[in-house]
Amino acid sequence: MTSIRVRGVNRVTAKGRTYYYHRATGKRIEADPNDAAKFAAEVAALDAAKPPKPEGKPGELGQVIVAYKRSPKWLELKPDTQKSYQRAFDALKSLDAMPVGTMTQADVLGIQERIYRKHRRWLANMVVKALSIVLGWAVPRGIVTTNVAKGVLMIRRRTGEVANKAWTPKEADILLKRASGGLRKAIALAYFAGFRKKDCVELPRTARARGQIETTQSKTGHDLTVFEVRRLKAILDAKDKKPGSTIVVNESGKPYTRDGLDSVFDKLKRELVEEGLIRKGLTFHGLRKSLGKAAADLGLSENDIAAALGHRNPASARVYTIEAQQKAGARRVSRAMDKNRT
């Protein structure tokens, strides 16, 4: 194996995994570091594409964000977290010239409310989080004296609004029957194995052996063993038109990106909603939630549910068991009242 020294690269280890980032742009380097030639070529391409320094004055929001993104604190973040914060920074682009030293908590609240009216709750709250991270980084560097975004309350969900509602068995069955190819396999991995979207699209074919799937969760870095139920095995065993290196591939045999999977999934979901076959508001992540809910309804313990979903803390499964216990308790009370009331 050839080893070469490449300048302008930061190495970051997070939860047992090592990532490499281009220092000047903050972009993650995708090439295998063991392939020295490809790694160096990607770094060289990023060097050549290095964006010019943004216009503006020191202390303006745009400049502070750029400085933060060139710091080790930004490079230590997981790629998914960087992506979320970048969406917030993009939403703040029109405020690049705002002096951070004069910002008040009222300013942050006003920004949050404006973004909420235009883009809704998630982005509005993410903007506050991103500002708090950037200003918190800026305080010890003397750029600002206080973090005015800290303490701004997040916008709560409306009463009765549930995130990522669980699919009913009938809805999931309809979805699986209408889906095909890699989309069907991704849905099956989420519904029967509780996989998150990123893990679905990145799962290598080599992860399957003897009726089991061995993988490492991208979100937590924890190892996970999944035992394939009959229907999951049958779906995953189906041959692809063009097999690829991952279990979930598109018609060309290439791995889906999460955005690509979202596109085909949302298209199918819209069709099923328009036909009145499934409810509005269902999500891909709701398929994972369905596994936890079904297990709780069967009376399985929090330890079992947490193990199946890859949680280290059994308390994470309580959201499923509480609902199941409420139904079971209500059923017992109703039956007892039937027997004792005339």
Secondary structure as the mmCIF struct_conf table of DSSP 4:
data_model
#
loop_
_struct_conf.conf_type_id
_struct_conf.id
_struct_conf.beg_label_comp_id
_struct_conf.beg_label_asym_id
_struct_conf.beg_label_seq_id
_struct_conf.end_label_comp_id
_struct_conf.end_label_asym_id
_struct_conf.end_label_seq_id
BEND BEND1 ARG A 7 GLY A 8
STRN STRN1 VAL A 9 ALA A 14
TURN_TY1_P TURN_TY1_P1 LYS A 15 GLY A 16
STRN STRN2 ARG A 17 HIS A 22
TURN_TY1_P TURN_TY1_P2 ARG A 23 THR A 25
HELX_LH_PP_P HELX_LH_PP_P1 LYS A 27 LYS A 27
STRN STRN3 ARG A 28 ARG A 28
HELX_LH_PP_P HELX_LH_PP_P2 ILE A 29 ILE A 29
BEND BEND2 ALA A 31 ALA A 31
TURN_TY1_P TURN_TY1_P3 PRO A 33 ASN A 34
BEND BEND3 ASP A 35 ASP A 35
HELX_RH_AL_P HELX_RH_AL_P1 ALA A 36 ALA A 48
TURN_TY1_P TURN_TY1_P4 ALA A 49 ALA A 49
HELX_LH_PP_P HELX_LH_PP_P3 LYS A 50 GLU A 55
BEND BEND4 GLY A 56 GLY A 56
TURN_TY1_P TURN_TY1_P5 PRO A 58 GLY A 59
STRN STRN4 GLU A 60 GLU A 60
HELX_RH_AL_P HELX_RH_AL_P2 LEU A 61 LYS A 69
TURN_TY1_P TURN_TY1_P6 ARG A 70 ARG A 70
BEND BEND5 SER A 71 SER A 71
HELX_RH_AL_P HELX_RH_AL_P3 PRO A 72 LEU A 75
TURN_TY1_P TURN_TY1_P7 GLU A 76 GLU A 76
BEND BEND6 LEU A 77 LEU A 77
HELX_RH_AL_P HELX_RH_AL_P4 PRO A 79 ALA A 91
TURN_TY1_P TURN_TY1_P8 LEU A 92 LEU A 92
HELX_RH_3T_P HELX_RH_3T_P1 LYS A 93 LEU A 95
TURN_TY1_P TURN_TY1_P9 ASP A 96 ALA A 97
BEND BEND7 MET A 98 MET A 98
STRN STRN5 PRO A 99 PRO A 99
HELX_RH_3T_P HELX_RH_3T_P2 VAL A 100 THR A 102
HELX_RH_AL_P HELX_RH_AL_P5 GLN A 105 HIS A 119
HELX_RH_AL_P HELX_RH_AL_P6 ARG A 121 ALA A 138
HELX_RH_3T_P HELX_RH_3T_P3 VAL A 139 ARG A 141
TURN_TY1_P TURN_TY1_P10 GLY A 142 GLY A 142
BEND BEND8 ILE A 143 ILE A 143
BEND BEND9 THR A 145 THR A 146
TURN_TY1_P TURN_TY1_P11 VAL A 148 GLY A 151
HELX_LH_PP_P HELX_LH_PP_P4 VAL A 152 ARG A 158
TURN_TY1_P TURN_TY1_P12 THR A 159 GLY A 160
BEND BEND10 ALA A 163 ASN A 164
HELX_LH_PP_P HELX_LH_PP_P5 LYS A 165 THR A 168
HELX_RH_AL_P HELX_RH_AL_P7 PRO A 169 ARG A 178
HELX_RH_AL_P HELX_RH_AL_P8 GLY A 181 ALA A 193
HELX_RH_AL_P HELX_RH_AL_P9 LYS A 197 GLU A 202
STRN STRN6 PRO A 204 PRO A 204
HELX_RH_3T_P HELX_RH_3T_P4 ARG A 205 ALA A 207
STRN STRN7 ARG A 208 ALA A 209
TURN_TY1_P TURN_TY1_P13 ARG A 210 GLY A 211
STRN STRN8 GLN A 212 THR A 216
TURN_TY1_P TURN_TY1_P14 SER A 218 THR A 220
STRN STRN9 ASP A 223 PHE A 227
HELX_LH_PP_P HELX_LH_PP_P6 GLU A 228 VAL A 229
HELX_RH_AL_P HELX_RH_AL_P10 ARG A 230 ASP A 237
BEND BEND11 ALA A 238 ALA A 238
HELX_LH_PP_P HELX_LH_PP_P7 LYS A 239 ASP A 240
BEND BEND12 LYS A 241 LYS A 242
BEND BEND13 SER A 245 SER A 245
STRN STRN10 THR A 246 THR A 246
BEND BEND14 ILE A 247 VAL A 248
STRN STRN11 VAL A 249 VAL A 249
TURN_TY1_P TURN_TY1_P15 GLU A 251 SER A 252
BEND BEND15 GLY A 253 GLY A 253
HELX_LH_PP_P HELX_LH_PP_P8 LYS A 254 LYS A 254
STRN STRN12 PRO A 255 PRO A 255
HELX_LH_PP_P HELX_LH_PP_P9 TYR A 256 THR A 257
HELX_RH_AL_P HELX_RH_AL_P11 ARG A 258 GLU A 274
TURN_TY1_P TURN_TY1_P16 GLU A 275 GLY A 276
BEND BEND16 LEU A 277 ILE A 278
TURN_TY1_P TURN_TY1_P17 LYS A 280 GLY A 281
BEND BEND17 PHE A 284 PHE A 284
HELX_RH_AL_P HELX_RH_AL_P12 HIS A 285 ASP A 297
TURN_TY1_P TURN_TY1_P18 LEU A 298 GLY A 299
HELX_RH_AL_P HELX_RH_AL_P13 GLU A 302 LEU A 309
TURN_TY1_P TURN_TY1_P19 GLY A 310 GLY A 310
BEND BEND18 ARG A 312 ASN A 313
HELX_RH_3T_P HELX_RH_3T_P5 PRO A 314 ALA A 317
HELX_RH_AL_P HELX_RH_AL_P14 ARG A 318 ASN A 340
#
